[in-house]
């Protein structure tokens, strides 16, 4: 996949390294104009990856091969610049997938499809959701979100005192729109069958609707202490 990253700061350089490390599956170009960052990038990335110039300039985007790009990520530190880049990528060069970083949460409303943005990465919003999930779901880990976040693939550990511990799957009253996908025990993966019992410290992978996450977590987590009045 041909990917263009505009912005060579920590976010852009880290993204480039991840993509380049993926067994040669991706061709990556990263655009940056600041001399200090260009010097740093040249120490970390292959020379052919780095394009020196202003990523909001059509000629620089063309030099980076925007006509071949399947994905463009605008991750500079300026929301105004990122929006100019996304508009050019979508409406001038017809890049199929355009991603933009939102630096100031107050500007998040601008990052829409009308501005060429398919995915807006609002870091403050992401952090808020992570904090909320950690507070409400205990040790549950969200591995993947599907259907715009309506469903989640989650991993949850079975606690020794959990309601579901020691029960066979067929005897566990799972919440609506929840299905167990796999169980990992002692580094072995088990396909769920009705007669398979849950043991302490099992790791359960499940596909769960957003409305059922808390109910599912409560089955595998330790019981909450009864509050004394």
C-alpha positions in Angstrom: 0.0 0.0 0.0 1.3 3.5 -0.9 1.0 5.8 2.0 1.9 9.5 2.3 2.4 11.1 5.7 2.6 14.8 6.0 4.3 15.9 9.2 7.6 14.5 10.4 7.1 15.1 14.2 6.8 12.3 16.7 3.4 11.1 15.4 4.4 11.1 11.7 7.9 9.5 12.2 6.5 6.8 14.5 3.7 6.0 12.0 6.3 5.7 9.2 8.5 3.3 11.2 5.5 1.1 12.0 4.5 0.9 8.4 8.0 0.3 7.1 8.5 -2.5 9.6 5.5 -4.4 8.2 7.6 -6.8 6.0 7.7 -4.6 3.0 4.0 -4.4 2.6 3.9 -0.6 2.3 5.6 2.1 0.3 5.9 5.2 2.6 6.7 8.8 1.9 6.9 11.3 4.7 6.8 15.1 3.9 8.5 17.6 6.2 10.0 21.1 5.7 11.6 22.0 9.1 15.4 21.5 8.9 15.8 20.2 12.4 13.1 17.5 11.9 14.5 16.6 8.5 17.9 16.0 10.0 16.3 13.8 12.6 14.3 11.8 10.0 17.4 11.2 7.9 19.0 9.5 10.8 16.0 7.2 11.4 14.5 6.5 8.0 15.7 5.4 4.5 16.5 8.5 2.3 14.0 7.6 -0.3 11.2 7.8 2.3 11.8 11.5 3.1 10.5 14.3 1.0 11.6 17.8 1.9 9.0 20.5 1.4 5.7 22.0 2.3 3.0 19.3 2.4 0.3 21.8 1.6 1.9 22.5 -1.8 0.4 20.5 -4.7 3.9 20.3 -6.3 5.4 18.7 -3.2 2.5 16.3 -2.9 3.1 15.3 -6.6 6.8 14.8 -5.9 5.8 12.5 -3.1 3.7 10.4 -5.5 0.2 11.5 -4.4 -1.3 10.1 -7.6 -0.3 6.6 -6.5 -1.3 7.0 -2.8 -4.1 4.9 -1.4 -3.8 6.7 2.0 -2.7 10.1 3.1 -2.3 11.1 6.7 -2.0 14.8 7.6 -0.5 14.8 11.1 1.2 18.2 11.3 0.9 20.4 14.4 -1.4 22.9 12.7 -5.1 22.1 12.2 -5.4 24.7 9.4 -2.5 23.1 7.5 -4.0 19.6 8.0 -7.3 20.8 6.6 -5.6 22.3 3.5 -3.7 19.1 2.9 -6.8 16.9 3.3 -8.8 19.0 0.9 -6.1 18.9 -1.7 -5.7 15.1 -1.2 -9.3 14.4 -1.7 -10.6 16.9 -4.1 -7.5 17.7 -6.2 -5.8 14.3 -6.2 -8.7 11.9 -5.4 -6.8 10.0 -2.7 -9.1 7.1 -1.6 -8.5 7.3 2.2 -7.6 10.6 4.0 -6.8 10.8 7.7 -6.2 13.9 9.7 -4.9 14.7 13.2 -6.9 17.2 15.3 -4.6 19.2 17.5 -7.2 21.5 19.1 -10.4 19.7 20.2 -12.3 22.9 19.5 -11.6 22.5 15.8 -12.9 18.9 15.7 -16.2 20.0 14.1 -14.2 21.2 11.0 -12.8 17.7 10.2 -15.6 16.4 8.1 -16.0 14.7 4.7 -16.7 18.2 3.3 -13.1 19.0 4.1 -11.9 15.7 2.6 -11.4 13.9 5.9 -12.4 10.3 6.2 -11.0 9.7 9.7 -10.2 12.5 12.2 -7.8 11.5 15.0 -8.9 13.7 17.9 -6.4 12.7 20.6 -8.2 14.4 23.5 -11.4 12.5 22.5 -9.5 9.2 22.2 -8.0 9.7 25.6 -11.3 10.6 27.2 -12.9 7.4 25.8 -10.0 5.3 27.0 -10.3 6.7 30.5 -14.1 6.1 30.5 -13.6 2.5 29.3 -11.0 1.8 32.0 -13.2 3.3 34.7 -16.3 1.4 33.7 -14.9 -1.9 32.4 -12.1 -2.7 34.9 -9.5 -4.9 33.3 -11.3 -5.4 30.0 -9.2 -4.6 27.0 -10.8 -3.4 23.7 -8.9 -5.0 20.8 -11.0 -3.8 17.9 -14.1 -1.7 17.3 -16.5 -2.6 14.5 -19.5 -1.0 12.8 -18.4 2.5 13.9 -17.9 1.4 17.5 -21.3 -0.3 17.9 -19.6 -3.6 18.5 -16.2 -4.4 20.2 -13.9 -7.3 20.2 -12.7 -7.5 23.8 -10.4 -9.5 25.9 -11.3 -10.1 29.6 -9.6 -12.2 32.3 -11.7 -14.6 34.3 -11.3 -13.9 38.1 -11.4 -16.8 40.6 -14.4 -15.3 42.4 -16.3 -14.4 39.2 -19.9 -15.6 38.7 -18.9 -17.4 35.5 -15.8 -19.1 36.9 -16.2 -22.9 37.0 -19.3 -22.9 34.8 -19.6 -24.5 31.4 -20.3 -22.1 28.6 -23.8 -23.5 28.0 -24.7 -22.6 31.6 -23.5 -19.0 31.4 -26.3 -16.5 30.9 -24.6 -14.2 28.4 -26.1 -10.7 27.8 -27.9 -9.9 24.6 -25.7 -9.4 21.5 -22.7 -11.0 23.0 -20.8 -14.1 21.8 -17.6 -15.7 23.0 -15.1 -16.1 20.2 -12.2 -17.9 21.8 -10.7 -18.8 25.2 -6.9 -18.7 25.8 -5.6 -20.9 28.6 -1.9 -21.5 29.4 -1.0 -20.0 26.0 -3.3 -22.4 24.2 -6.4 -21.2 22.2 -9.7 -23.1 22.6 -12.6 -22.8 20.3 -15.7 -22.3 22.5 -18.0 -25.3 22.9 -21.0 -25.6 25.2 -19.3 -28.1 27.5 -16.1 -26.1 27.8 -15.8 -24.7 31.3 -14.2 -21.4 32.3 -11.3 -21.5 34.7 -9.6 -18.9 36.8 -7.2 -16.7 34.8 -8.6 -17.8 31.4 -8.5 -15.0 28.9 -11.9 -14.7 27.1 -12.2 -13.1 23.7 -15.8 -12.0 22.9 -17.7 -9.9 20.4 -20.0 -7.6 22.3 -22.5 -4.9 21.5 -21.7 -1.5 23.2 -24.9 -1.8 25.3 -23.8 -5.2 26.8 -20.1 -4.4 27.7 -20.7 -3.7 31.3 -23.0 -6.8 31.8 -20.4 -9.0 30.1 -17.5 -7.6 32.2 -19.5 -8.3 35.4 -19.7 -12.0 34.6 -15.9 -12.4 34.6 -14.9 -9.8 37.1 -14.9 -10.2 40.9 -18.2 -9.4 42.6 -18.5 -5.9 43.8 -18.6 -5.5 47.6 -22.0 -4.7 49.0 -22.2 -1.1 50.2 -23.2 -0.7 53.8 -25.8 1.9 54.5 
